[in-house]
Amino acid sequence: MASGGATTTVTPAPEAAAPSGWSPAAFSAYLQGVKLEMGRVSWPSARELQAATTVVMVTLILFAGYLGLLDAILKRFFR
């Protein structure tokens, strides 16, 4: 309770109107928004993309080798 004996009542906010369904205008506006956002994206250069892909592939090969070696060791241990 607030000072002085006053009480505060909270009324819930009115619910947002649910979309009434699909409309060509809404879909067109959505696609325009997507196009605008795609233009704002900072795309990597070809060199950056190649470097990142190389890192992923090397990491994948190393983990596959590690798991293969671990599997072989555990197979011999639990036979």
C-alpha distances in whole Angstrom, upper triangle without the diagonal:
4,7,8,6,7,6,7,10,13,16,19,22,25,27,30,34,36,39,42,44,47,49,52,50,47,49,51,48,47,50,50,47,49,52,50,48,51,52,50,50,52,55,57,61,63,64,60,60,64,62,59,61,63,61,59,63,64,60,61,65,64,61,63,66,64,63,66,67,65,65,69,68,66,69,71,69,68,72
4,6,6,6,6,8,11,13,17,20,22,26,28,31,34,37,40,42,45,48,49,52,49,47,49,51,47,47,50,50,47,48,51,49,47,51,52,49,50,52,55,57,60,63,64,60,60,64,62,59,61,64,61,60,63,64,61,62,65,64,62,64,67,65,64,67,69,66,67,71,70,68,71,73,71,70,74
4,6,7,9,11,15,17,21,23,26,29,32,34,38,40,43,46,49,51,52,55,53,50,52,54,51,50,53,53,50,52,54,52,50,54,55,52,53,54,57,59,63,66,66,63,63,66,65,62,64,66,64,63,66,67,64,65,68,67,65,67,70,67,67,70,71,69,70,73,73,71,73,76,74,73,76
4,6,9,12,15,18,21,25,27,30,33,36,39,42,45,47,50,53,54,57,54,52,54,56,53,52,56,55,52,54,57,54,53,56,57,54,56,57,60,63,66,69,70,66,66,70,68,65,67,70,67,66,70,70,67,68,72,71,68,71,73,71,70,74,75,72,73,77,76,74,77,79,77,76,80
4,6,10,13,16,19,23,25,28,31,34,37,40,43,45,48,51,53,55,53,51,53,55,52,51,55,54,51,53,56,54,53,56,57,54,55,57,60,62,66,69,70,66,66,69,68,65,67,69,67,65,69,70,67,67,71,70,67,70,72,70,69,73,74,71,72,76,75,73,75,78,76,75,78
4,7,10,13,16,20,22,25,28,31,34,37,40,42,45,48,49,52,50,47,50,52,48,48,52,51,48,50,53,51,50,53,54,52,53,55,58,60,64,66,67,64,64,67,66,63,65,68,65,64,67,68,65,66,69,69,66,68,71,69,68,71,73,70,71,75,74,72,74,77,75,74,77
4,7,10,13,16,19,22,25,28,31,33,37,39,42,45,46,49,47,44,47,49,46,45,49,49,46,48,51,49,47,51,52,49,50,52,55,58,61,64,65,61,61,65,64,60,62,65,62,61,64,66,62,63,67,66,63,65,68,66,65,68,70,67,68,72,71,69,71,74,72,71,74
4,7,10,13,15,19,21,24,27,30,33,36,39,41,43,45,43,41,43,45,42,41,45,45,42,44,47,45,43,47,48,46,47,49,52,54,58,61,62,58,58,61,60,57,59,62,59,58,61,63,60,60,64,63,61,63,66,64,62,66,67,65,66,69,69,67,69,72,70,69,72
4,6,10,13,15,18,21,24,27,30,32,35,38,40,43,41,38,41,43,40,39,43,43,40,42,45,43,42,45,47,45,46,48,51,53,57,60,61,57,57,60,60,56,58,61,59,57,60,62,59,59,63,62,60,62,65,63,61,65,67,64,64,68,68,66,68,71,69,68,71
4,6,9,12,15,18,21,23,27,29,32,35,36,39,37,34,37,39,36,36,39,39,36,38,41,40,38,42,43,41,42,45,47,50,53,56,57,54,53,57,56,53,55,57,55,53,57,58,55,56,59,59,56,58,61,60,58,62,64,61,62,65,65,63,65,68,67,66,69
4,6,9,12,15,18,20,24,26,29,32,33,36,35,32,35,37,34,33,37,37,35,37,40,38,37,40,42,40,41,44,47,49,53,55,57,54,53,56,56,53,54,57,55,53,57,58,56,55,59,59,57,58,62,60,59,62,64,62,62,66,66,64,66,69,67,66,69
4,6,9,12,15,17,21,23,26,29,30,33,32,29,31,33,31,30,34,34,32,33,37,35,34,37,39,37,38,41,44,46,50,52,54,51,50,53,53,50,51,54,52,50,53,55,52,52,56,56,53,55,58,57,55,59,61,58,59,62,63,61,63,66,64,63,66
4,6,9,12,15,18,20,23,26,27,30,28,25,28,30,27,27,31,31,28,30,33,32,31,34,36,34,36,38,41,44,47,50,52,48,47,51,51,48,49,52,50,49,52,54,51,51,55,55,53,54,58,56,55,58,60,58,58,62,63,61,62,66,65,63,66
4,6,9,12,15,17,20,23,24,27,26,23,26,28,26,25,29,29,27,29,33,31,31,34,36,34,36,39,41,44,48,50,52,49,48,51,52,48,49,53,51,49,52,54,52,52,55,56,53,55,58,57,56,59,61,59,59,63,64,62,63,67,66,64,67
4,6,9,12,14,17,20,22,25,23,21,23,26,23,23,26,27,25,27,30,29,28,32,34,32,34,37,39,42,45,47,50,47,45,49,49,46,47,50,49,46,49,52,49,49,52,53,51,52,55,54,53,56,58,56,56,60,61,59,60,64,63,61,64
4,6,9,12,14,17,18,21,20,17,20,22,20,19,23,24,21,23,27,26,25,28,30,29,31,34,36,39,42,45,47,44,43,46,47,43,44,48,47,44,47,50,48,47,51,52,49,50,54,53,52,55,57,55,55,59,60,58,60,63,62,61,64
4,6,8,11,14,16,19,18,15,18,20,18,18,22,23,21,23,26,26,26,29,31,30,31,35,37,40,43,45,48,45,43,47,48,45,45,49,48,45,48,51,49,48,52,53,50,51,55,55,53,56,58,57,56,60,61,59,61,64,64,62,65
4,6,9,12,14,17,16,14,16,19,17,17,20,22,20,22,25,25,25,27,30,29,30,34,35,38,42,43,46,43,42,45,46,43,43,47,46,43,46,49,47,46,49,50,48,49,52,52,50,53,56,54,54,57,59,57,58,61,61,60,62
4,5,8,10,13,13,10,12,15,14,14,17,19,18,19,22,23,23,25,27,27,28,32,33,37,40,41,44,42,40,43,44,41,41,45,45,42,44,47,46,45,48,50,47,48,52,52,50,52,55,54,53,57,59,57,58,61,61,60,62
4,7,9,12,13,11,13,16,16,15,19,20,20,21,24,25,25,27,30,30,31,35,36,39,42,44,47,44,42,46,47,44,44,48,47,45,47,50,48,47,51,52,50,50,54,54,52,55,58,56,56,59,61,59,60,64,63,62,64
4,7,10,11,9,11,14,14,14,16,19,19,19,22,24,24,25,28,29,30,33,34,37,40,41,44,42,40,43,45,42,41,45,45,42,44,48,46,45,48,50,48,48,52,52,50,52,55,54,53,57,59,57,58,61,61,60,62
4,7,9,7,7,11,12,11,13,16,16,17,19,21,22,23,26,27,28,31,32,35,38,39,42,40,38,41,43,40,39,43,43,41,42,46,45,43,46,48,47,47,50,51,49,51,54,53,53,56,58,56,57,61,61,60,61
4,5,5,6,9,10,11,12,14,16,17,19,20,21,23,25,26,27,31,32,35,38,39,42,40,38,41,43,41,40,44,45,42,44,47,46,45,48,50,49,49,53,53,52,53,57,56,55,58,61,59,60,63,64,63,64
4,6,5,6,9,10,11,12,14,15,16,18,20,21,23,25,26,30,30,34,36,37,40,39,37,40,42,40,39,43,44,41,43,46,46,44,48,50,48,49,52,53,52,53,57,56,55,59,61,60,60,64,64,63,65
4,5,5,6,9,10,11,12,14,15,17,18,20,21,23,25,29,29,33,35,37,40,38,37,40,42,40,40,43,44,42,44,47,46,45,49,51,49,50,53,54,53,55,58,57,57,60,62,61,62,65,66,65,66
4,5,5,6,9,10,11,12,14,15,17,18,20,21,23,27,28,31,34,35,38,37,35,38,40,37,37,41,41,39,41,45,44,43,46,48,46,47,51,51,50,52,55,54,54,57,59,58,59,62,63,62,63
4,5,5,6,9,10,11,12,14,15,16,19,20,21,25,25,29,31,33,36,34,32,35,37,35,35,39,39,37,39,42,41,40,43,45,44,44,48,49,47,49,52,52,51,54,57,55,56,60,60,59,61
4,5,5,6,9,10,11,12,14,15,17,19,20,24,24,28,30,32,35,34,32,35,37,35,35,39,39,37,39,43,42,41,44,46,45,46,49,50,49,51,54,54,53,56,58,57,58,62,62,61,63
4,5,5,6,9,10,11,12,14,16,17,19,23,24,27,30,31,35,33,31,35,37,34,35,38,39,37,39,42,41,41,44,46,45,46,49,50,49,51,54,53,53,56,58,57,58,62,62,61,63
4,5,5,6,9,10,11,12,14,16,17,21,21,25,28,29,32,31,29,32,34,31,32,35,36,34,36,39,38,37,41,43,41,42,45,46,45,47,50,50,49,53,54,54,55,58,58,58,60
4,5,5,6,9,10,10,12,14,16,19,20,23,25,27,30,29,27,30,32,30,30,34,34,32,34,38,37,36,39,41,40,41,44,45,44,46,49,49,49,52,54,53,54,57,58,57,59
4,5,5,6,9,10,11,13,15,18,19,23,25,27,30,29,27,30,32,30,31,35,35,34,36,39,38,38,41,43,42,43,46,47,46,48,51,51,51,54,56,56,57,60,60,60,62
4,5,5,6,9,10,11,13,16,18,22,24,26,29,27,26,29,31,29,30,33,33,32,34,37,36,36,40,41,40,41,45,45,44,47,49,49,49,52,54,53,55,58,58,58,60
4,5,5,6,9,10,11,15,15,19,21,23,26,24,23,26,28,26,26,30,30,28,31,34,33,33,36,38,37,38,41,42,41,43,46,46,46,49,51,50,51,55,55,55,57
4,6,5,6,9,10,14,14,18,20,22,25,24,22,25,27,26,26,30,30,29,31,34,34,34,37,39,38,39,42,43,43,45,47,47,48,50,52,52,53,56,57,57,59
4,6,5,7,9,13,14,18,20,22,25,24,23,26,28,26,27,31,31,30,32,35,35,35,38,40,39,40,43,44,44,46,49,49,49,52,54,53,55,58,58,58,60
4,5,5,7,10,12,16,18,21,23,21,20,24,25,23,24,28,28,27,30,32,32,32,35,36,36,37,40,41,40,43,45,45,46,49,50,50,51,54,55,55,57
4,5,5,9,9,13,15,18,20,19,18,21,23,21,22,25,26,25,27,30,29,29,33,34,34,35,38,39,39,41,43,43,44,47,48,48,50,53,53,53,55
4,6,8,9,13,15,17,20,19,18,22,23,22,23,26,27,26,29,31,31,32,35,36,36,37,40,41,41,43,46,46,47,49,51,51,52,55,56,56,58
4,6,9,13,15,18,20,18,18,22,23,21,23,26,26,26,28,31,30,31,34,35,35,37,40,40,40,43,45,45,46,49,50,50,52,54,55,55,57
4,6,9,12,15,17,15,15,18,19,17,19,22,22,22,25,27,27,27,30,32,31,33,36,36,37,39,41,41,42,45,46,46,48,51,51,52,54
4,7,9,13,14,12,12,16,17,15,17,20,20,20,23,25,25,26,29,30,30,32,34,35,36,38,40,40,41,44,45,46,47,50,50,51,53
4,7,9,11,10,9,13,14,13,14,17,18,18,20,23,23,24,26,28,28,30,32,33,34,36,38,38,39,42,43,44,45,48,49,49,51
4,7,8,6,6,10,10,10,12,14,15,15,18,20,20,21,24,25,26,27,30,31,32,33,35,36,37,39,41,42,43,46,46,47,49
4,5,5,6,9,10,11,12,14,15,17,18,20,21,22,24,26,27,29,30,32,33,34,36,37,39,41,42,43,45,47,48,49,51
4,6,5,6,9,10,10,12,14,15,16,18,20,21,22,24,26,27,28,30,31,33,35,36,37,39,41,42,43,45,46,47,49
4,5,5,6,9,10,11,12,14,15,17,18,20,21,23,24,26,27,29,30,31,33,35,36,38,39,41,42,44,45,46,48
4,5,5,6,9,10,11,12,14,15,17,18,20,21,23,24,26,27,29,30,32,33,34,36,38,39,40,42,43,45,47
4,5,5,6,9,10,11,12,14,15,16,18,20,21,22,24,26,27,28,30,31,33,34,36,37,39,41,42,43,45
4,6,5,6,9,10,10,12,14,15,16,18,20,21,22,24,26,27,29,30,31,33,35,36,37,39,40,42,43
4,5,5,6,9,10,11,12,14,15,17,18,20,21,23,24,26,27,29,30,32,33,35,36,38,39,40,42
4,5,5,6,9,10,11,12,14,15,17,18,20,21,22,24,26,27,28,30,32,33,34,36,37,39,40
4,5,5,6,9,10,10,12,14,15,16,18,20,21,22,24,26,27,28,30,31,33,35,36,37,39
4,5,5,6,8,10,11,12,14,15,17,18,20,21,22,24,26,27,29,30,31,33,35,36,37
4,6,5,6,9,10,11,12,14,15,16,18,20,21,22,24,26,27,28,30,32,33,34,36
4,6,5,6,9,10,11,12,14,15,16,18,20,21,22,24,26,27,28,30,31,32,34
4,5,5,6,9,10,10,12,14,15,16,18,20,21,22,24,26,27,29,30,31,33
4,5,5,6,9,10,11,12,14,15,16,18,20,21,23,24,26,27,29,30,32
4,5,5,6,8,10,10,12,14,15,16,18,20,21,22,24,26,27,28,30
4,5,5,6,9,10,11,12,14,15,16,18,20,21,22,24,26,27,28
4,6,5,6,9,10,10,12,14,15,16,18,20,21,23,24,26,27
4,5,5,6,9,10,11,12,14,15,17,18,20,21,22,24,26
4,5,5,6,8,10,10,12,14,15,16,18,20,21,22,24
4,5,5,6,9,10,10,12,14,15,16,18,20,21,22
4,6,5,6,8,10,11,12,14,15,17,18,20,21
4,5,5,6,9,10,11,12,14,16,16,18,20
4,5,5,6,9,10,10,12,14,15,16,18
4,5,5,6,9,10,11,13,14,15,17
4,5,5,6,9,10,11,12,14,16
4,5,5,6,9,10,10,12,14
4,5,5,6,9,10,11,12
4,6,5,6,9,10,11
4,5,5,6,9,10
4,5,5,6,8
4,5,5,6
4,6,5
4,6
4
